[in-house]
Structures are given as structure tokens and as C-alpha cells.
């Protein structure tokens, strides 16, 4: 997952690549995926679309991940993010059209995505608008530093 900073103080902040470390994805005639929101970690800070691992200490990464889990995702109350497909159609290019429902932060919404075949694996990338799921994007310092409401989710299976 990729988050992007904005606001007056954004030059001193970091875009982030986040990772969920505990998840299950089952694929048969349908797709069922469960992601443990309490296992979210900061994988690496990003700068201009490139990894910038030295930008944050391990302690800062842990603190930021804790803030995201506790103050943004409310992972203690909503520990699971789930996706269940209703329709799965293979395309001629090897990818799939997937129709389903995503439950995030206690809100369930229809989600239609496309995967693509890359080096023998299925990849999908989608943009999630946090407020659509009742999530208030992170803000600090009276809003002079904040995270954009849209985050990019990437999954390879």
C-alpha cells in the first residue's frame, strides 16, 4: 500500500510504502482474501517514487505504523479487512476481471478490479478513497501535514 503526503509541511514528511504481514488469499472458483489490519508495518519511506530506507529509523517506522493502526484504521475495533469475489472472468491477456465486495473499517462496498499477469503471477493495483470507508486520513500539526485521502493498494499473488 502506498500513501502520499500533502499540506504545508509535506516537504519534511515522507510518502510511505506499507505492508500487511499477516493475510490469507484463497483462490478457487472465487477469491476470498483476509488481511490482518493489526499486522500493518511501514515497509519503507519513499521519495519521488523510489525507496528511501534511510529516511526513517526503525523506531520512527514502528511509531508511524502504530499511529496508522490505532488512529486511522482503528485496527483494535476493525482488525480484519476482507474481500470476497462474486464473479471472476479470465481475459485473453491472462488477467482477470474480478467483481466483489471489500469490507474495510466496518464498511462494505462493491469493488470491481482487474488483475494482470506479470511473470506468471497475478497483480492488481487499485486506488482506495479512505473517506468512502469512513476513514479520516491522518492529519497532524493542525492539518499542515496530512496524508492524501487516496491510497494505492498493490497485491501480487
C-alpha positions in Angstrom: 0.0 0.0 0.0 1.3 3.4 -0.9 0.4 6.6 1.0 1.2 10.1 -0.2 1.8 13.3 1.9 0.3 16.7 1.3 0.0 20.0 3.1 2.2 22.9 4.0 4.7 20.8 5.9 4.8 17.9 3.4 8.4 18.7 2.3 9.5 17.4 5.7 7.3 14.3 5.7 7.5 11.0 3.8 5.4 9.1 1.3 5.2 5.5 2.7 5.1 2.0 1.4 3.1 0.0 3.9 2.8 -3.8 4.2 0.4 -6.1 5.9 2.4 -9.1 7.3 -0.5 -11.4 8.1 -3.0 -12.3 5.4 -4.7 -15.2 3.6 -5.8 -15.4 0.0 -7.8 -18.3 -1.3 -8.4 -18.7 -5.0 -10.7 -21.3 -6.5 -13.9 -20.5 -8.4 -13.9 -17.4 -6.3 -11.4 -15.3 -4.4 -11.5 -14.8 -0.6 -8.9 -12.6 1.0 -8.5 -11.6 4.6 -5.9 -9.1 5.7 -5.0 -8.5 9.4 -5.0 -4.7 9.9 -3.1 -5.1 13.2 -0.1 -6.5 11.3 0.4 -3.4 9.2 4.0 -2.1 9.2 5.9 0.6 7.4 7.9 -1.2 4.8 9.9 1.8 3.6 9.7 5.6 3.2 9.5 6.7 -0.4 10.9 9.8 -2.1 10.0 10.7 -5.7 8.7 7.1 -6.2 11.9 5.5 -5.1 12.7 3.6 -1.9 14.4 5.8 0.7 15.1 3.4 3.6 17.5 5.7 5.5 14.8 8.4 5.8 13.3 6.9 8.9 14.8 5.0 11.8 13.2 1.6 12.8 11.7 3.3 15.9 10.1 6.0 13.7 8.7 3.3 11.4 7.2 1.5 14.3 5.7 4.7 15.8 4.1 5.7 12.4 2.8 2.1 11.9 1.2 2.3 15.4 -0.4 5.6 14.6 -1.9 4.2 11.4 -3.1 1.1 13.0 -4.5 2.9 16.1 -5.6 6.3 14.9 -6.5 5.8 11.3 -7.6 2.2 10.8 -8.8 1.7 14.3 -7.5 -1.9 14.0 -8.4 -2.9 17.5 -12.1 -2.4 16.6 -11.8 -3.4 12.9 -8.9 -6.0 12.8 -9.9 -7.6 9.6 -10.1 -6.3 6.0 -11.9 -8.8 3.8 -12.6 -9.2 0.1 -14.9 -11.8 -1.4 -15.5 -12.1 -5.1 -18.9 -12.6 -6.7 -17.7 -13.0 -10.3 -14.3 -13.9 -11.7 -13.8 -13.7 -15.5 -10.5 -14.7 -17.2 -9.4 -12.3 -20.0 -7.5 -13.3 -23.1 -4.4 -11.4 -21.9 -4.2 -13.8 -18.9 -5.6 -11.3 -16.3 -9.0 -11.4 -14.6 -11.9 -9.1 -14.2 -13.0 -9.5 -10.6 -16.3 -8.3 -9.1 -16.7 -8.5 -5.3 -17.1 -6.7 -2.0 -14.5 -5.2 0.2 -15.1 -4.7 3.9 -12.8 -2.1 5.4 -13.2 -0.2 8.7 -16.6 -1.8 9.1 -17.9 -0.6 5.7 -18.7 -2.9 2.9 -18.6 -1.6 -0.7 -18.7 -3.2 -4.1 -15.3 -3.3 -5.7 -14.5 -4.2 -9.3 -10.9 -4.7 -10.2 -8.7 -6.1 -12.9 -5.6 -8.2 -12.4 -2.8 -8.6 -14.9 -0.4 -11.5 -15.5 3.1 -10.4 -14.7 5.9 -13.0 -14.7 3.5 -15.8 -14.1 1.8 -14.1 -11.1 -1.5 -12.1 -10.9 -1.1 -8.5 -9.9 -3.7 -5.9 -9.1 -3.4 -2.2 -8.3 -6.3 -0.1 -7.1 -6.9 3.2 -5.6 -9.0 3.3 -2.4 -10.5 6.6 -1.2 -10.3 6.4 2.6 -13.3 8.6 3.4 -15.6 6.2 1.3 -14.9 3.6 4.1 -15.4 6.0 7.0 -11.6 6.5 7.4 -10.3 10.0 8.2 -6.9 10.4 6.6 -4.1 11.1 9.0 -3.5 14.7 9.9 -1.0 16.4 12.2 0.0 19.9 13.2 -3.4 21.4 12.7 -3.6 20.0 9.2 -0.4 21.4 7.9 0.8 17.8 7.5 -1.6 15.2 6.2 -2.0 12.1 4.1 -3.9 12.3 0.9 -7.3 10.6 1.0 -6.5 8.2 -1.8 -4.1 5.3 -1.2 -2.8 2.8 -3.7 -3.1 -0.9 -2.9 -0.9 -3.4 -4.8 -1.3 -7.2 -4.4 0.7 -9.9 -6.2 -0.3 -13.5 -5.9 
